[in-house]
Amino acid sequence: MKPLIIGTALALSLGLAHAAHAKSLVYCSEASPEGFDPARYTSGSTFDASSKTIYNRLVEYKRGTTEIVPALAQRWEVSDDGKVYTFHLRPGVKFQTNEEFKPTRDLNADDVVFSFERQSGKKELAAYSQGASWSYYNDVGLPQSVAAIDKVDDLTVRFTLQKPNAPFLGLIALDFASIVSKEYADQLAASHRVDDLNHKPIGTGPFQLVAYQQDAVIRYQAFADYWGGKQPVDDLVFAITTDASTRIQKLKADECQIAVYPTPADIAALKEDPSLNVLQRPGLNVGYLAFNTTQKPFDDVRVRRAITQAVDKKAILDAVYQGSGVIAESVLPPDMAGFNRSLKTIEFNPKAAKATIQELGLSGTKATLWAMPVSRPYNPNGRRTAELLQANLHDIGLDAEIISFEWGEYLKRSNDPKHDGAVLAGWTADNGDPDSFLTPLLACASVGGNNKAVWCNKDFDELLEEARSETDSAKRSSLYERAQQIAADESPWIPLANGLITVATSKRVTGYQIEPSDAHRFDGVDIGD
């Protein structure tokens, strides 16, 4: 993505004179955003820099929970048959401005309808796409679920579904459902600059973008006309710092006041530092190794099961997580509804795995192993994890080459169904519903998106479809348990670990909370002297 500098006059206001009286908060983030239009992407780093700061959704999650609360929609009704959702918009919501756009009206239903329909693939809206794949919208199955989105009046929007969809409210609280300005999009389309939606964003959220220096720093200013009230801090800065140790050094030097994902070995010492607070909570996440099941040798389930037998998860947990995680058994985290506690899994047995590889005549076969370039609670050290997996594969006769890319490029390439090899990846629940894992990561419709295994199983898909329409929680859980067993038997990927989320902050910071989704929100956060 090209470097971005917008709002020159606003950017200058962040200089020394401004700093003398403004309250600033600096966040040491772990990766650069892919862009600032959240509907185009799936990365948490991108969402932190865009949807969590610049935008809002119709409904959102109460801070620190997965409870759905009103946001741009102040109330809603659901029809008796569960197929019609009517949202009543909050009046008087203002859009942000930049040097090229000054809104002439408040948020209305046109913005909501446009924000969703531009992701629908309709030909008449192609001019607003600029090659975007709208991966999340498609991965969660909205094209198959939504029959129509209608403007009832300026402050009322109606969604009509094909059939009842139990996770629907949770889905439209996700980042891809952020509401953009149709007026701004139309202005950009008229001047053939639609891509500026991604580089010069306009939202309704608590902070507005001031400037972005690629791979270095993002600067925001509190949006004075934010419908939720001006934020306690005037300036918010993302100091992009990919190295975990450097993030902690900056935190200790007060160059930033919030730092994410410290190296597990450093956590004990951080807890002893009287100037810091160390926040932790179990994450609804899973780190995993996804095989491209359409390419040899991983197109053979016997090979995938043999490699699963060969992986020493305990050794990975001890070396990489160091007390900040537990061994993952399923594609779902253990604290999530629908987790199968009776799952039949593949036992660690490298001797049997080696025998299978020999019987299949695959000894000496070369394979590609992708190492994540960023740290996450579900995988604190992708390179070290890849090295341990490389050794496991070597022990059974497979020759794995480790590759990696810059994070945005890593995500783009690994989502391509033609990518080669096995990819280290992970996922954190966005809304606490099992569907938010199983559908975007393993459904047939998600191939080409977050289904990095390029795996399509009709029996698995049918269970997910039935579960979405089921409102009885016990019956839904039973369907998800059966789906997990199919995934365990077919082994499109190996669940490795469920990680503990850790964030360190200066003791001067108040109001910051760890989100179950591992998102990083700064609305309501303050900093003292």
Secondary structure, DSSP 4 states (H G I P E B T S, - for coil): ---EE--HHHHHTTSHHHHTTS-EEEEEESS--S-S-GGG---HHHHHHTTTTT---SEEEPTTS--EEESSEEEEEE-TTS-EEEEEEPTTPPP--BTTB--SS---HHHHHHHHHTTTT-GGGGGGTTT---HHHHHTTHHHHEEEEEEEETTEEEEEESS--TTHHHHTTSGGG----HHHHHHHHHTT-TTHHHHS---SSSEEEEEEETTTEEEEEE-TT-TT---S-SEEEEEE---HHHHHHHHHTTS-SEEE---GGGHHHHHH-TTEEEEEEE-SEEEEEEE-TTSTTTTSHHHHHHHHHH--HHHHIIIIITTSEEE--SSS-TTSTT--TT---PPP-HHHHHHHHHHTT-TT-EEEEE--SS-BTTBS-HHHHHHHHHHHHHHTT-EEEEE---HHHHHHHHHSTT--SEEEEEEE-SSS-THHHHHHHHSGGGTTTT-TT----HHHHHHHHHHHT---HHHHHHHHHHHHHHHHHH-SEEEEEEEEEEEEEETTEES----TT-----TT-EE--
